[in-house]
Amino acid sequence: MALKFGIANDVKVRMKQQSDVSMFQHSVIREWRFSSREEALLVENEVKYQFVGFHLDKDWMPDGYTETLPYSLKDEVISFISSLK
């Protein structure tokens, strides 16, 4: 199991796009709304910086694998993002 984070205009559409090419079943755990795409991108980059590396292999999730972390970090990632809002 992995934790996926990322930016989307429509979370359900984006999740379906990624599910269609992934070997995993996807579900939304938490969603944040930002005032601009730039703000969302800054937060996404902070998450990547704070939690270095990615959890899934490109063969397992070709679209979005670089925004994956071990599921065990879920609470820590949610707290971190919430602290940036």
C-alpha positions in Angstrom: 0.0 0.0 0.0 1.2 3.5 -0.8 0.2 7.1 -0.2 -0.2 9.2 -3.4 -0.2 13.0 -3.3 -0.5 15.4 -6.2 -2.3 18.3 -7.8 -5.6 18.0 -9.7 -8.3 20.3 -10.9 -10.8 17.5 -10.5 -9.7 14.9 -8.0 -12.2 12.2 -9.2 -11.1 12.5 -12.9 -7.4 12.6 -12.0 -7.8 9.6 -9.7 -9.5 7.6 -12.5 -6.8 8.6 -15.0 -4.1 7.2 -12.7 -6.1 4.2 -11.7 -6.6 3.2 -15.4 -2.8 2.8 -15.8 -1.9 1.6 -12.3 -2.0 -1.9 -10.8 -3.6 -0.3 -7.6 -7.0 0.6 -6.5 -7.1 4.3 -5.6 -9.2 6.2 -3.0 -9.1 9.7 -1.7 -8.0 10.1 1.9 -7.8 13.9 2.2 -8.3 16.8 -0.2 -7.1 20.4 0.3 -8.2 23.4 -1.8 -5.7 26.1 -2.7 -6.2 29.7 -3.9 -4.0 29.0 -7.0 -2.2 26.3 -8.9 1.1 28.0 -7.9 0.3 27.6 -4.2 -0.6 23.9 -4.7 2.6 23.3 -6.6 4.6 25.0 -3.7 3.0 22.6 -1.2 3.6 19.6 -3.4 7.3 20.5 -3.8 7.6 21.0 0.0 6.2 17.5 0.5 8.7 16.1 -2.0 11.5 18.0 -0.2 10.4 17.0 3.3 9.7 13.3 2.5 12.6 12.5 0.1 12.2 9.7 -2.4 9.2 7.8 -3.7 7.7 4.5 -2.8 6.4 3.0 -6.0 8.2 1.8 -9.0 7.3 3.4 -12.4 6.3 -0.1 -13.7 3.6 -0.3 -11.0 2.3 3.2 -11.4 3.5 4.9 -14.6 1.6 8.1 -14.0 2.4 9.7 -10.6 4.9 7.3 -9.1 7.2 10.2 -8.1 4.4 11.5 -5.8 4.1 8.3 -3.7 5.3 7.6 -0.2 4.9 4.7 2.2 1.4 4.6 3.6 2.9 4.5 7.1 3.6 8.2 6.7 0.0 9.1 6.1 -0.6 11.0 9.4 2.7 12.7 9.2 2.1 13.9 5.7 -1.4 15.1 6.5 -0.1 17.1 9.5 2.7 18.5 7.4 0.4 19.7 4.6 -2.1 21.1 7.2 0.7 23.1 8.8 1.4 24.8 5.5 -2.2 25.9 4.9 
